[in-house]
Amino acid sequence: MAEARDLKRNRNGAYHAEPVGEDLFQWHFTIRGPRGSAFEGGVYHGRIILPPAYPYKPPHIIFMTKNGRFEVGRKICLSISAFHPETWQPAWGLRLMLEALISFMPSPGQGAIGAL
C-alpha cells in the first residue's frame, strides 16, 4: 500500500502504475517514451510482478506492448529486475523502477534477456 500511496502522491506524466485489483503483488504500468529518443511519443504498457519477499527481493518486469526495445511477454533482464538480485536495493520502489525503465529505453540491449 505504501507503493500505491507514493505513486499517487508523486504523480508524473511520464508513467502510471496501479495494482491489479486487490493483488498488491501484480501491477500494471504505462510509461511514455523518453523525450529526444526514438521512443518519444510512444506509450508502453507492462506488468511488474512483485515477489512475496518484496522489497527484499527484486521484481519481474514484462512489457505487454511492442516497443522496439524489449520483447513482449518476456521477463526482462535489467539491474532492477529479478535477473540481477545481486544489484537489487530494497530502498528502490516502483516509482524508481518506472523512472529507470524510461531511462533504459534508449540504451543498447547488448544481448540481455528480453532485450531487442
N, CA and C of each residue as an Amber inpcrd file, in Angstrom:
protein
   348
   0.8220000  -1.1960000   0.0000000   0.0000000   0.0000000   0.0000000
   0.8650000   1.2590000   0.0000000   2.0360000   1.1890000   0.6210000
   2.9200000   2.3510000   0.6410000   3.3440000   2.7270000  -0.7770000
   3.5520000   1.7270000  -1.6240000   3.9280000   1.9920000  -3.0210000
   2.8120000   2.7480000  -3.7370000   1.5760000   2.3090000  -3.5620000
   0.4320000   2.9650000  -4.2060000   0.2970000   4.4010000  -3.7150000
   0.4680000   4.6160000  -2.4230000   0.3850000   5.9780000  -1.8750000
   1.4990000   6.8520000  -2.4450000   2.7010000   6.3110000  -2.5480000
   3.8240000   7.0680000  -3.0890000   3.5640000   7.4740000  -4.5350000
   3.0530000   6.5600000  -5.3240000   2.7750000   6.8720000  -6.7310000
   1.6750000   7.9210000  -6.8700000   0.6690000   7.8650000  -6.0240000
  -0.4050000   8.8690000  -6.0790000   0.0960000  10.2260000  -5.5980000
   0.9220000  10.2320000  -4.5810000   1.4440000  11.4770000  -4.0060000
   2.4340000  12.1480000  -4.9630000   3.1560000  11.3620000  -5.7330000
   4.1890000  11.8800000  -6.6380000   3.8210000  11.6070000  -8.0920000
   2.6440000  12.0080000  -8.4750000   2.1910000  11.7730000  -9.8570000
   3.1750000  12.3790000 -10.8530000   3.3030000  11.6860000 -11.9800000
   4.2350000  12.0990000 -13.0100000   3.6140000  11.7400000 -14.3510000
   3.6200000  12.6560000 -15.2890000   3.0340000  12.4010000 -16.5990000
   3.7950000  11.3950000 -17.4370000   5.0010000  11.0120000 -16.9910000
   5.8210000  10.0660000 -17.7540000   5.4660000   8.6150000 -17.4610000
   4.7570000   8.3570000 -16.3620000   4.4150000   6.9810000 -16.0150000
   3.2020000   6.9310000 -15.0920000   2.6090000   5.7420000 -15.0370000
   1.4810000   5.4740000 -14.1430000   1.5050000   3.9830000 -13.8310000
   1.1920000   3.6290000 -12.5940000   1.1290000   2.2180000 -12.2100000
   0.0890000   2.0310000 -11.1260000  -0.5750000   0.8840000 -11.1680000
  -1.5660000   0.5190000 -10.1600000  -1.5610000  -0.9890000  -9.9790000
  -1.8890000  -1.4320000  -8.7640000  -2.0220000  -2.8800000  -8.5640000
  -3.2420000  -3.4000000  -9.3160000  -3.2040000  -4.6720000  -9.6610000
  -4.3260000  -5.3060000 -10.3430000  -5.3440000  -5.7150000  -9.2700000
  -6.4400000  -4.9940000  -9.2050000  -7.4630000  -5.2820000  -8.2040000
  -6.8970000  -5.2020000  -6.8040000  -7.1270000  -6.2400000  -6.0310000
  -6.6580000  -6.2920000  -4.6460000  -5.2940000  -6.9680000  -4.5070000
  -4.7450000  -7.4640000  -5.6120000  -3.4740000  -8.1810000  -5.5830000
  -2.3130000  -7.1870000  -5.5980000  -1.6910000  -6.9570000  -4.4760000
  -0.6010000  -5.9930000  -4.3800000   0.7220000  -6.5240000  -4.9210000
   0.7350000  -7.7650000  -5.4020000   1.9490000  -8.3380000  -5.9830000
   1.9430000  -8.2690000  -7.5100000   0.8140000  -7.9020000  -8.1060000
   0.6810000  -7.7800000  -9.5590000   0.3260000  -6.3360000  -9.8980000
   1.1600000  -5.6680000 -10.6550000   0.9460000  -4.2780000 -11.0340000
   0.9610000  -4.1410000 -12.5470000   0.1630000  -3.2410000 -13.0520000
   0.2220000  -2.8460000 -14.4570000   0.7680000  -1.4330000 -14.4950000
   1.5610000  -1.1410000 -15.5200000   2.1200000   0.1990000 -15.6560000
   2.0530000   0.6580000 -17.1000000   2.1080000   1.9610000 -17.2670000
   2.3260000   2.5680000 -18.5810000   3.4550000   3.5760000 -18.4080000
   4.3100000   3.6250000 -19.4020000   5.3640000   4.6360000 -19.4240000
   5.3360000   5.3150000 -20.7860000   5.7590000   6.5460000 -20.8120000
   5.9080000   7.2820000 -22.0640000   7.3730000   7.1980000 -22.4740000
   7.5820000   7.1010000 -23.7850000   8.9510000   7.0560000 -24.2870000
   9.6840000   8.3330000 -23.9340000  10.9750000   8.2330000 -23.6240000
  11.7330000   9.4180000 -23.2240000  11.8620000  10.4480000 -24.3490000
  11.7960000  11.7060000 -23.9590000  11.9520000  12.8000000 -24.9210000
  13.3180000  12.7340000 -25.5750000  13.3460000  13.1200000 -26.8390000
  14.6040000  13.1600000 -27.5630000  15.1210000  11.7950000 -27.9750000
  14.2870000  10.7540000 -27.8460000  14.7050000   9.4030000 -28.2320000
  13.7830000   8.8880000 -29.3340000  14.1350000   7.7640000 -29.9210000
  13.2830000   7.1350000 -30.9360000  11.9470000   6.6970000 -30.3380000
  11.8390000   6.6420000 -29.0150000  10.6290000   6.1830000 -28.3390000
   9.6990000   7.3300000 -27.9650000  10.1390000   8.5650000 -28.1890000
   9.3310000   9.7330000 -27.8430000   7.9710000   9.6640000 -28.5350000
   6.9280000   9.9580000 -27.8010000   5.5700000   9.9110000 -28.3310000
   4.8840000   8.5660000 -28.1330000   5.6470000   7.5430000 -27.7900000
   5.0700000   6.2200000 -27.5640000   4.5940000   6.0590000 -26.1290000
   3.5820000   5.2200000 -25.9690000   3.0790000   4.8560000 -24.6420000
   3.1530000   3.3380000 -24.5580000   3.8330000   2.8280000 -23.5350000
   4.1350000   1.4110000 -23.4340000   3.5540000   0.8300000 -22.1490000
   2.9180000  -0.3280000 -22.2940000   2.2240000  -0.9760000 -21.1790000
   2.9970000  -2.2140000 -20.7500000   2.9900000  -2.4750000 -19.4520000
   3.6590000  -3.6640000 -18.9520000   3.1530000  -4.0860000 -17.5920000
   3.7890000  -5.1190000 -17.0720000   3.4430000  -5.6720000 -15.7570000
   4.6940000  -5.7260000 -14.8890000   4.4830000  -5.5290000 -13.6150000
   5.5270000  -5.7420000 -12.6180000   4.9790000  -6.7800000 -11.6550000
   5.7450000  -7.8500000 -11.4800000   5.3400000  -8.9330000 -10.5780000
   6.2720000  -8.8940000  -9.3710000   5.7080000  -8.5430000  -8.2460000
   6.4950000  -8.4500000  -7.0220000   6.5330000  -9.8050000  -6.3320000
   7.6980000 -10.2270000  -5.8550000   7.7810000 -11.4950000  -5.1260000
   7.2240000 -11.3220000  -3.7090000   6.8340000 -12.4060000  -3.0600000
   6.3260000 -12.3030000  -1.6840000   7.3260000 -11.6460000  -0.7270000
   8.6160000 -11.7390000  -1.0010000   9.6320000 -11.1460000  -0.1310000
   9.9720000  -9.6970000  -0.5000000   9.2140000  -9.0950000  -1.4150000
   9.4480000  -7.7010000  -1.7840000   9.2560000  -6.8260000  -0.5440000
  10.0850000  -5.8710000  -0.2780000  11.1120000  -5.2510000  -1.1170000
  12.5080000  -5.8600000  -0.9770000  12.6200000  -6.9710000  -0.2900000
  13.9370000  -7.5700000  -0.1020000  14.3880000  -8.4050000  -1.2940000
  13.4640000  -8.7230000  -2.1830000  13.7610000  -9.4440000  -3.4220000
  13.2450000  -8.6000000  -4.5860000  13.9420000  -8.6000000  -5.7220000
  13.5420000  -7.7690000  -6.8630000  12.3640000  -8.3490000  -7.6420000
  11.6820000  -7.4880000  -8.4000000  10.5150000  -7.9070000  -9.1760000
  10.8850000  -8.4380000 -10.5640000   9.8990000  -9.0440000 -11.2060000
   9.9840000  -9.3560000 -12.6330000   9.2570000  -8.2360000 -13.3550000
   9.7680000  -7.8680000 -14.5270000   9.1730000  -6.8110000 -15.3350000
   8.9160000  -7.3830000 -16.7140000   7.6960000  -7.1870000 -17.2110000
   7.2820000  -7.7340000 -18.5070000   6.5750000  -6.6370000 -19.2900000
   7.0070000  -6.3940000 -20.5200000   6.2930000  -5.4490000 -21.3860000
   5.1910000  -6.1780000 -22.1330000   4.0560000  -5.5180000 -22.2850000
   2.8920000  -6.1140000 -22.9370000   2.6060000  -5.4910000 -24.3030000
   3.2820000  -4.3940000 -24.6400000   3.0970000  -3.7690000 -25.9470000
   4.4330000  -3.7530000 -26.6960000   4.3500000  -3.8210000 -28.0090000
   5.5500000  -3.7280000 -28.8330000   6.1710000  -2.3620000 -28.6190000
   7.4960000  -2.3530000 -28.5140000   8.1620000  -1.0830000 -28.2620000
   9.5050000  -0.9560000 -28.9790000  10.0100000  -2.0330000 -29.5510000
  11.2690000  -1.9830000 -30.2670000  12.5090000  -2.0620000 -29.3800000
  12.3030000  -2.1290000 -28.0730000  13.4440000  -2.2040000 -27.1560000
  13.4380000  -3.4880000 -26.3260000  12.2460000  -3.9030000 -25.8800000
  12.1080000  -5.1040000 -25.0710000  11.1210000  -6.0610000 -25.7300000
  11.3540000  -7.3540000 -25.5770000  10.4320000  -8.3600000 -26.1050000
   9.1070000  -8.2840000 -25.3600000   8.0380000  -8.5520000 -26.0690000
   6.6980000  -8.5520000 -25.4830000   6.4570000  -9.8920000 -24.7900000
   5.8980000  -9.8320000 -23.5850000   5.5080000 -11.0360000 -22.8660000
   6.6520000 -11.8240000 -22.2580000   7.8440000 -11.2530000 -22.2110000
   9.0060000 -11.9590000 -21.6600000   9.6040000 -11.1610000 -20.5040000
   9.9740000 -11.8490000 -19.4390000  10.6320000 -11.1840000 -18.3170000
  11.9350000 -10.5950000 -18.8080000  12.1650000  -9.3320000 -18.4700000
  13.3510000  -8.6570000 -18.9870000  14.4810000  -8.6250000 -17.9610000
  15.6770000  -8.5560000 -18.4910000  16.9010000  -8.5790000 -17.6820000
  17.4390000  -7.1610000 -17.5520000  17.3040000  -6.6010000 -16.3660000
  17.8600000  -5.2900000 -16.0410000  18.4180000  -5.3540000 -14.6290000
  19.2160000  -4.3820000 -14.2770000  19.7820000  -4.3530000 -12.9210000
  18.7030000  -4.1640000 -11.8590000  17.5100000  -3.7320000 -12.2500000
  16.4000000  -3.5320000 -11.3090000  15.4050000  -4.6880000 -11.3370000
  15.7600000  -5.7730000 -12.0230000  14.8240000  -6.8960000 -12.1410000
  15.3520000  -8.1400000 -11.4300000  14.5130000  -9.1520000 -11.3590000
  14.8540000 -10.3930000 -10.6640000  16.0190000 -11.1340000 -11.3210000
  16.4110000 -10.7420000 -12.5260000  17.5610000 -11.3750000 -13.1680000
  18.8720000 -10.9870000 -12.4850000  18.8400000  -9.9110000 -11.7170000
  20.0570000  -9.4440000 -11.0470000  19.8040000  -9.1500000  -9.5760000
  19.4970000 -10.1830000  -8.7910000  19.2340000  -9.9470000  -7.3640000
  20.4520000  -9.3750000  -6.6350000  21.6410000  -9.5940000  -7.1920000
  22.8520000  -9.0850000  -6.5390000  22.9530000  -7.5620000  -6.5990000
  22.2470000  -6.9260000  -7.5390000  22.3010000  -5.4680000  -7.6430000
  21.0770000  -4.7910000  -7.0300000  20.1030000  -5.5770000  -6.6290000
  18.8470000  -5.0340000  -6.0890000  19.0610000  -4.3310000  -4.7520000
  18.3950000  -3.2060000  -4.5820000  18.4230000  -2.4530000  -3.3340000
  16.9990000  -2.3520000  -2.7810000  16.7210000  -2.8330000  -1.5720000
  15.3650000  -2.7780000  -1.0090000  14.7820000  -1.3660000  -0.9120000
  15.6270000  -0.3510000  -0.9020000  15.1340000   1.0280000  -0.8320000
  14.4920000   1.4830000  -2.1440000  14.7700000   0.7720000  -3.2330000
  14.1670000   1.1410000  -4.5100000  12.6850000   0.8120000  -4.4660000
  11.8740000   1.6260000  -5.0480000  10.4390000   1.3840000  -5.0860000
   9.9380000   1.3610000  -6.5170000   8.6330000   1.1980000  -6.6680000
   8.0380000   1.1380000  -8.0010000   8.2750000   2.4200000  -8.7860000
   8.2070000   3.5450000  -8.1270000   8.4090000   4.8250000  -8.8210000
   9.8110000   4.8740000  -9.4320000  10.8190000   4.4810000  -8.6810000
  12.1750000   4.4610000  -9.2030000  12.3190000   3.4440000 -10.3340000
  11.6570000   2.2960000 -10.2040000  11.7070000   1.2860000 -11.2710000
  11.1430000   1.8500000 -12.5720000  10.0310000   2.5680000 -12.4900000
   9.4200000   3.1330000 -13.6890000  10.3220000   4.1960000 -14.3070000
  10.9180000   5.0270000 -13.4750000  11.8510000   6.0360000 -13.9850000
  13.0630000   5.3640000 -14.6290000  13.5270000   4.2810000 -14.0330000
  14.6650000   3.5460000 -14.6020000  14.2910000   2.9220000 -15.9440000
  13.0900000   2.3590000 -16.0440000  12.6600000   1.7720000 -17.3250000
  12.6870000   2.8100000 -18.4290000  12.2020000   3.9940000 -18.1240000
  12.2010000   5.0660000 -19.1300000  13.6310000   5.3930000 -19.5390000
  14.5340000   5.4620000 -18.5870000  15.9180000   5.7990000 -18.9290000
  16.6180000   4.6620000 -19.6710000  16.2030000   3.4100000 -19.4430000
  16.7960000   2.2710000 -20.1480000  16.3110000   2.1590000 -21.5940000
  15.1670000   2.7370000 -21.9090000  14.5860000   2.5790000 -23.2490000
  15.5980000   2.8860000 -24.3630000  16.2740000   4.0370000 -24.3730000
  17.1820000   4.3240000 -25.4940000  18.5580000   3.6590000 -25.4110000
  18.8410000   2.9260000 -24.3380000  20.1610000   2.2870000 -24.2170000
  20.2120000   1.0090000 -25.0510000  21.4100000   0.6150000 -25.5140000
  21.5310000  -0.6100000 -26.3140000  21.2150000  -1.8470000 -25.4820000
  20.5520000  -2.8400000 -26.1130000  20.1800000  -4.0730000 -25.4190000
  21.3570000  -4.9590000 -25.0670000  22.3980000  -4.9450000 -25.8800000
  23.6240000  -5.7090000 -25.6630000  23.3880000  -7.1730000 -25.3050000
  22.3710000  -7.7860000 -25.9120000  22.1300000  -9.2100000 -25.7360000
  21.4800000  -9.6190000 -24.4390000  21.0060000  -8.6750000 -23.6260000
  20.3480000  -9.0190000 -22.3620000  19.0600000  -9.7880000 -22.6340000
  18.6770000 -10.6410000 -21.7210000  17.4400000 -11.4140000 -21.8550000
  16.2640000 -10.4660000 -21.9570000  15.4370000 -10.6720000 -22.9760000
  14.2580000  -9.8360000 -23.1860000  14.5340000  -8.5510000 -23.9260000
  15.7930000  -8.2770000 -24.2800000  16.1440000  -7.0420000 -24.9920000
  16.1300000  -7.2840000 -26.4890000  15.8140000  -6.2360000 -27.2210000
  15.8870000  -6.2700000 -28.6810000  17.0040000  -5.3620000 -29.1310000
